[in-house]
Every structure is written in structure tokens, then in C-alpha cells.
Amino acid sequence: MSRSVSPGIVWATSAPAAAGPGHLTCAKLAGMGSLWTVDHLISPFPRSVWDTDFSFLAKGSPTPDEAFDFATVLGHLAAKAGKVQLAVGVTDPHRRHPVSLAQTFLTLAHLTRRPPILGLGAGERENLDPYGVPCDRPVTRLAEAVQIIRRCFDAEGPFDFTGEYFTLDRAVLDLRAPQGRRPELWLAAHGPRMLELTGRYADGWYPWEPVDPDEYGRRLREVHDAAKRAGRDPAAISAAQVLTVVLGRDAHHVRRLLGAKSVRYLALLADARAWRSFGAEHPLGPDFRGAMDLLPHRYSRAQVEAAIDAAPAELVASRVVAGTPKQVRARIGDLVDAGLQHPVLVAASAMVSPADAVYSMAGLLWLSRGLRTRQARISPSVQEVPA
């Protein structure tokens, strides 16, 4: 039997502004179901190493931290989105009040043809610590925010909420989405508490941590079990996965890409436990929790380069889906067999060189066309990406 798959693509939501419409055009051409923005104040890539030796993109941008506001750009793209769902993956309830987030996405629902997706996570230190934003007990705060946002999407008239972090006293948000365009709430969940919240409250599951198909299936079952306990239909929860891909023409090309600094740097986003599983200590500390603890602008060039050099090659490869387009398609297909419906693609190899950027984007288009159904994975009508 075939399995329907709806791929998406991520835009880094940074300068130049023309990249946003460009990504939307790519999504349309490939028949993708979604375009995802991100909500960052600071890039995950350190300023200290941001030069053309790290990525050719530094030639056109003197800093990696030229980050746009996701809500503004989604509003700009809304009129041209057509059948592509617009999304943020993800924002947090620490910098933005949950009622304000609900209002933003209810507004977007009036500007788009398909329901916009509000992706929420527990937050990352790089967007919080430098600005004095408190993020103690982030999952508890997120759990309250999720309940408030769902009330905002559905409630009519004043409503109350009393929690540890948020209190609403006859709050009013009478803005309603047009019929069939109620915003969707997706959660970036990995641990047990977040998976429970996803099953209990969310419309979609949006993890970014790389896992093998068996682990993906296990976590999805946790989401489904939580949905059943809450009296919800598990099939109503969309299952996604952010997939960072490295696309090469052949094995030699793939090895070269995996050795590029910008790709090897991705190993630093893994937590200390992942490093230990490959027989190494994380250079950012034995208790480092990965991307959520990252403060990239505080690391010197020497620190970053030493950390990149320390990353085992096997660890680097484990953080991405690397190979030729056909090999990558097959690996994503294994995740589809485990329950994945929405592979959301990021082309890490596009950072290496202009030629690799062109090849990577062409590869994403081909991957999307081939993944839209399981039958398309072997269909002779799907043309190979040019060598």
C-alpha cells in the first residue's frame, strides 16, 4: 500500500529577504505541503568563525545573526502561499505571551488559503539568556501556554486561566479563524513530558533531534498513547521530523561535504550523551544538553575550531541524512515506514559552496517529488536530479 507523504522545507528566516519568496517558490514547484520559518534572535552559527572558510554564505552577509521576525515575513508571504501551509518551527512562550501568539496565527488564518501552523518548543538559551528572559521550568510554562492557546483558538467570550506562570481574568480574544482554517498547534517534543503534551493537546509532532526509524516509531507510539489517554484520536496528530540532509553526487562527494566545517559544526548541537556514545567527551562540557544550551556568540574562534576538530566523523554523519539523492530518499523512506508523514527538509550541504547550494536545492525538489507517496519512491516517472 502507498503512504501519503507531505514534505516541507525550512527557510532560516535571515537575510537576504528575497530568500523567503525564493523558498516559497521552491516549495510550490516541488509540490511541498509546508514552508517553515524559524524564530531566532541569534543564529546557531558562531560569529567568531563566520567567514568564507566556514561557509560561502559569509561573502554576502557579514554576520550570521541577521534574523528576521517570523510573524512579519509570514504575513508578507501569506498572499502568495497558495496550497503551501506557512509555519514557524518553532517559537516559545517565554518571549511571546501565548495570547499574543494565538492572535498572530488567527490573523494569519485570514490571510492564507490553508491553516497556518504554530510550532512551539520549550525554548533555547541563545534566544533567552542574553536578553534576561526567564526560562525556569520551561516545560511547565509551555504546558500552560499550550492550554491557553487552545482556549484562544476555540473559546467564545471571556475566559479564565490560573496557572503558575500565566493568569487570565476574563480574557477576551474573539478573533475567529475562517471556516476550515483554524490554526494548527504543533510541538517540538523529544522527552517523555513533551511527548505526553503533544498527544494530549497538539495537532502535530515536530521533532528535530535525529533518530533511527525504531526510535522514531517508539516516540510516536508514546504520542499516540497519550492521545488515547486524553480521549483523542491519535490519527488526527500529524507526525513530522526535521531532517538535515547532505546531498552529493557520489560517495566521494558526500565524504567531502561531511568534512566541511559548516557540516561538522552540526555535531556540536548534539548533547554530551550523544558524544559519549561515540567514545568522545563534548567539548562544551560533560552536562551540555545540545542545541537548547547553545550560546554560540560566547565562544571564541579557537574554541569553536577545536570543538569542530574534536567531533568524531561517525557522530557528524549521525546528525544528518547523507548520501546521493537516491540513498537519502531510501533512508527517509525507512522513517516513513515508521510513521513519518511530514519530512521537513534542511539542506546543510547548501552552505558549503555555490555549486553545492545549487545541487542541494535541486536535490530537495527531486526528493520532495519522490516522497509524496511511497509508490513514488520507485516510480520511473520521477526524474533523477542532474549530475
C-alpha positions in Angstrom: 0.0 0.0 0.0 1.1 3.6 -0.6 1.6 6.1 2.2 0.8 9.7 1.5 3.7 11.9 2.5 3.7 15.7 2.5 7.3 17.1 2.6 8.2 20.6 3.8 11.2 22.9 3.6 12.8 25.2 6.1 13.9 28.8 5.5 16.4 30.1 8.0 14.4 33.4 8.2 17.5 35.5 7.8 18.9 38.0 5.3 18.5 38.4 2.3 14.8 39.0 2.4 14.4 37.6 -1.1 15.3 34.1 0.2 11.8 33.9 1.7 9.9 34.2 -1.6 12.6 32.0 -3.2 12.0 29.2 -0.7 8.2 29.5 -1.2 8.7 29.2 -5.0 10.8 26.1 -4.5 8.1 24.6 -2.2 5.4 25.2 -4.9 7.5 23.8 -7.7 8.1 20.6 -5.7 4.5 20.2 -4.6 5.6 20.6 -0.9 3.0 20.9 1.7 4.6 23.4 4.0 7.2 26.2 4.4 8.7 26.6 7.8 10.3 29.7 9.3 12.4 29.8 12.5 12.2 32.2 15.4 15.8 33.2 16.4 17.4 36.3 17.7 20.8 34.7 17.4 22.0 32.3 14.7 23.2 28.9 15.9 26.4 29.6 13.9 29.0 31.5 15.8 30.1 35.0 14.7 33.7 34.1 15.7 34.0 31.7 12.8 31.6 33.3 10.3 33.8 33.7 7.2 34.1 32.2 3.8 36.3 29.4 5.2 33.3 28.3 7.2 30.6 28.9 4.6 30.5 30.7 1.3 27.3 32.5 2.6 29.5 34.7 4.7 30.6 36.5 1.5 27.1 38.0 1.1 26.4 38.5 4.8 29.0 39.9 7.3 27.2 38.3 10.3 25.1 35.1 10.7 22.8 37.0 13.1 20.7 39.0 10.6 17.5 37.3 11.8 14.0 38.4 10.6 10.9 38.4 12.7 9.0 35.3 11.7 5.5 36.8 12.1 6.3 39.7 9.8 7.7 37.5 7.0 4.8 35.0 7.2 2.4 37.9 6.8 4.4 39.0 3.8 4.3 35.5 2.2 0.7 34.8 3.0 -1.0 36.1 -0.1 1.3 34.0 -2.4 1.4 30.8 -0.3 -1.5 29.1 -2.1 -1.7 25.5 -1.1 1.5 25.7 0.9 1.0 25.8 4.7 3.0 28.6 6.4 4.5 27.7 9.7 7.0 28.6 12.4 9.2 25.8 13.7 9.4 26.8 16.5 8.8 29.8 18.7 8.5 29.7 22.5 6.1 31.0 25.3 8.9 32.8 27.1 9.5 35.8 24.8 5.9 35.9 23.4 2.8 35.7 25.5 0.5 32.8 24.5 -2.5 35.0 23.8 -0.3 37.2 21.5 0.9 34.1 19.7 -2.8 32.9 19.3 -3.7 36.3 17.9 -0.8 36.2 15.4 -1.9 32.9 14.0 -5.6 33.6 14.0 -4.7 36.7 12.0 -2.6 34.6 9.5 -5.5 32.3 9.1 -7.4 35.2 7.5 -4.5 35.8 5.0 -3.8 32.3 3.9 -5.7 29.6 2.0 -4.6 26.8 4.3 -4.4 26.8 8.2 -1.1 28.2 9.4 1.0 26.1 11.8 2.1 27.4 15.2 5.1 25.3 16.2 6.1 25.6 19.9 9.1 24.4 21.9 10.4 24.7 25.4 13.0 27.4 24.3 16.7 27.7 23.7 19.2 29.6 25.8 20.6 31.6 22.9 17.3 33.4 22.5 16.7 33.9 26.2 19.8 34.3 28.4 21.3 37.3 26.6 18.1 39.2 26.9 17.2 38.4 30.5 14.2 36.4 29.6 13.4 33.9 32.4 13.0 30.2 31.4 12.9 28.3 34.6 10.8 25.1 34.4 10.3 25.6 30.7 8.1 22.5 30.1 5.7 23.6 32.9 5.5 27.0 31.3 4.9 25.5 27.9 2.2 23.2 29.2 0.3 26.3 30.5 0.8 28.2 27.2 -0.5 25.3 25.1 -3.7 25.1 27.1 -4.2 28.9 26.8 -3.6 28.9 23.1 -6.1 26.1 22.5 -8.7 28.1 24.5 -7.9 31.2 22.4 -8.5 29.2 19.2 -11.8 27.7 20.4 -13.3 29.8 23.2 -16.0 32.4 22.6 -16.3 35.3 25.0 -14.2 35.9 28.2 -12.4 33.0 29.8 -10.2 32.5 32.8 -6.9 30.6 33.4 -5.0 30.2 36.6 -1.5 28.7 36.4 1.9 29.0 38.0 3.2 31.3 35.2 0.1 32.7 33.5 -3.1 34.1 34.9 -6.0 35.2 32.7 -9.0 37.0 34.3 -12.0 37.2 31.9 -9.6 37.4 28.9 -11.2 38.1 25.6 -9.9 37.1 22.1 -12.9 37.0 19.9 -10.9 36.8 16.6 -12.0 33.6 15.0 -10.4 31.8 12.0 -12.3 31.4 8.8 -14.1 28.0 8.4 -11.6 25.3 7.7 -8.5 27.5 8.5 -8.2 27.1 12.3 -4.5 27.4 13.1 -2.7 24.1 14.0 -0.6 23.8 17.1 2.5 21.5 16.7 5.0 20.7 19.4 8.8 20.1 19.2 8.8 17.2 21.6 11.6 14.7 22.4 11.4 13.7 26.1 8.5 11.9 27.9 6.8 15.0 29.3 6.8 16.8 25.9 5.6 13.7 24.1 2.8 13.5 26.6 1.8 17.1 26.0 1.9 16.5 22.2 -0.6 13.6 22.5 -2.8 15.5 24.9 -3.0 18.9 23.2 -1.2 19.2 19.9 -2.3 18.8 16.2 1.2 17.8 15.2 4.5 16.4 16.4 7.6 18.4 15.1 10.8 16.8 16.5 14.2 17.9 15.2 16.6 15.5 17.0 18.0 12.9 14.6 16.8 9.3 15.5 16.7 6.0 13.7 13.4 4.6 12.5 12.9 2.3 15.5 13.3 5.2 18.0 11.1 7.4 15.8 8.4 4.8 15.9 8.8 4.3 19.7 8.3 8.0 20.4 5.4 8.3 18.0 3.7 5.4 19.9 4.2 7.5 23.1 2.4 10.4 21.4 -0.4 8.1 20.3 -0.8 6.5 23.7 -1.0 10.0 25.4 -3.7 10.9 22.8 -5.7 7.8 23.7 -5.5 8.6 27.4 -6.8 12.1 26.7 -9.7 10.7 24.7 -8.3 12.0 21.4 -7.9 10.3 18.0 -4.2 9.5 17.6 -4.6 9.5 13.8 -5.5 13.2 14.0 -2.0 14.1 15.1 0.4 14.8 12.2 3.8 13.2 12.5 6.7 15.3 11.3 10.5 15.2 11.5 13.1 17.9 10.7 15.7 16.2 8.5 19.1 17.9 7.9 20.3 16.4 4.6 23.7 16.3 2.9 23.4 15.6 -0.8 26.2 14.5 -3.0 26.6 13.1 -6.5 28.6 10.1 -5.3 30.4 8.7 -2.3 33.5 10.8 -2.8 31.3 14.0 -3.0 29.4 13.0 0.1 32.6 12.4 2.1 33.9 15.9 1.1 30.7 17.5 2.2 30.8 15.7 5.6 34.3 17.1 6.1 33.2 20.7 5.6 33.4 23.0 8.6 29.8 24.1 8.4 28.6 20.5 8.3 31.0 19.2 11.0 29.8 22.0 13.3 26.4 20.4 13.5 27.9 17.8 15.8 28.1 20.5 18.4 24.3 20.6 18.5 24.3 17.1 19.9 24.2 16.6 23.6 27.0 15.2 25.8 25.4 11.8 26.0 25.4 11.5 22.2 29.1 12.4 22.1 29.9 9.7 24.8 28.1 7.1 22.7 30.8 7.7 20.1 33.6 7.5 22.7 34.2 11.2 23.0 33.6 14.0 25.5 31.6 17.0 24.4 34.0 20.0 24.1 31.3 22.3 25.6 31.0 20.3 28.8 30.0 16.9 30.3 26.5 18.2 31.0 25.9 20.1 27.8 22.3 19.5 26.6 22.9 20.3 22.9 21.1 23.0 20.9 19.0 24.1 23.9 22.2 25.1 25.8 24.0 26.6 22.9 25.3 30.2 23.3 27.2 30.5 20.0 28.2 34.2 20.3 30.1 33.5 23.5 32.6 31.0 22.0 36.0 32.2 20.6 37.2 31.2 17.2 39.8 28.9 18.9 37.1 27.2 21.0 34.8 26.6 18.0 37.6 25.3 15.7 38.9 23.0 18.4 35.4 21.7 19.0 34.8 21.1 15.3 38.1 19.2 15.1 37.2 17.0 18.1 33.9 15.8 16.5 34.2 12.1 15.5 33.3 11.5 11.8 30.7 8.9 12.8 29.0 11.4 15.1 28.9 14.0 12.3 27.3 11.5 10.0 24.7 10.6 12.6 23.4 14.1 12.8 22.4 14.3 9.1 20.9 12.2 6.4 23.8 12.0 4.0 24.2 10.3 0.6 23.2 10.6 -3.0 19.6 11.7 -3.6 18.5 8.1 -4.1 20.2 7.0 -0.9 18.7 9.8 1.1 15.3 9.1 -0.3 15.6 5.5 0.8 16.6 6.5 4.3 13.7 8.9 4.7 11.5 6.1 3.3 12.5 4.0 6.3 11.2 6.7 8.6 8.0 6.9 6.6 7.6 3.2 7.2 7.9 4.0 11.0 5.1 6.5 10.8 6.6 9.7 9.4 4.1 11.8 7.4 5.8 15.2 7.1 9.6 15.2 6.4 10.7 18.8 6.8 13.9 19.2 4.9 17.0 21.4 5.6 19.9 21.2 3.1 23.1 21.5 5.2 25.2 20.9 2.1 23.9 24.1 0.6 26.2 26.0 2.9 29.4 24.5 1.5 29.8 26.2 -1.9 27.7 27.9 -4.6 27.8 24.7 -6.7 26.7 22.6 -3.7 23.9 25.0 -2.9 22.5 24.6 -6.5 22.8 20.9 -6.4 21.3 20.6 -2.9 18.3 22.7 -3.8 17.7 20.7 -7.0 18.0 17.6 -4.8 15.4 18.8 -2.4 13.0 19.4 -5.2 13.6 15.9 -6.5 13.3 14.4 -3.0 10.0 16.1 -2.4 8.5 14.8 -5.7 9.7 11.3 -4.9 8.5 11.3 -1.3 4.9 12.5 -1.8 3.7 8.9 -1.9 5.5 5.7 -1.1 4.8 4.5 -4.6 6.7 7.5 -6.0 9.9 6.2 -4.3 10.3 3.7 -7.1 8.3 5.4 -9.8 10.2 5.6 -13.2 8.3 8.8 -13.9 10.3 10.7 -11.3 13.4 12.0 -13.0 16.8 11.8 -11.3 18.4 15.1 -10.2 21.0 16.1 -12.7 24.6 15.1 -12.0 
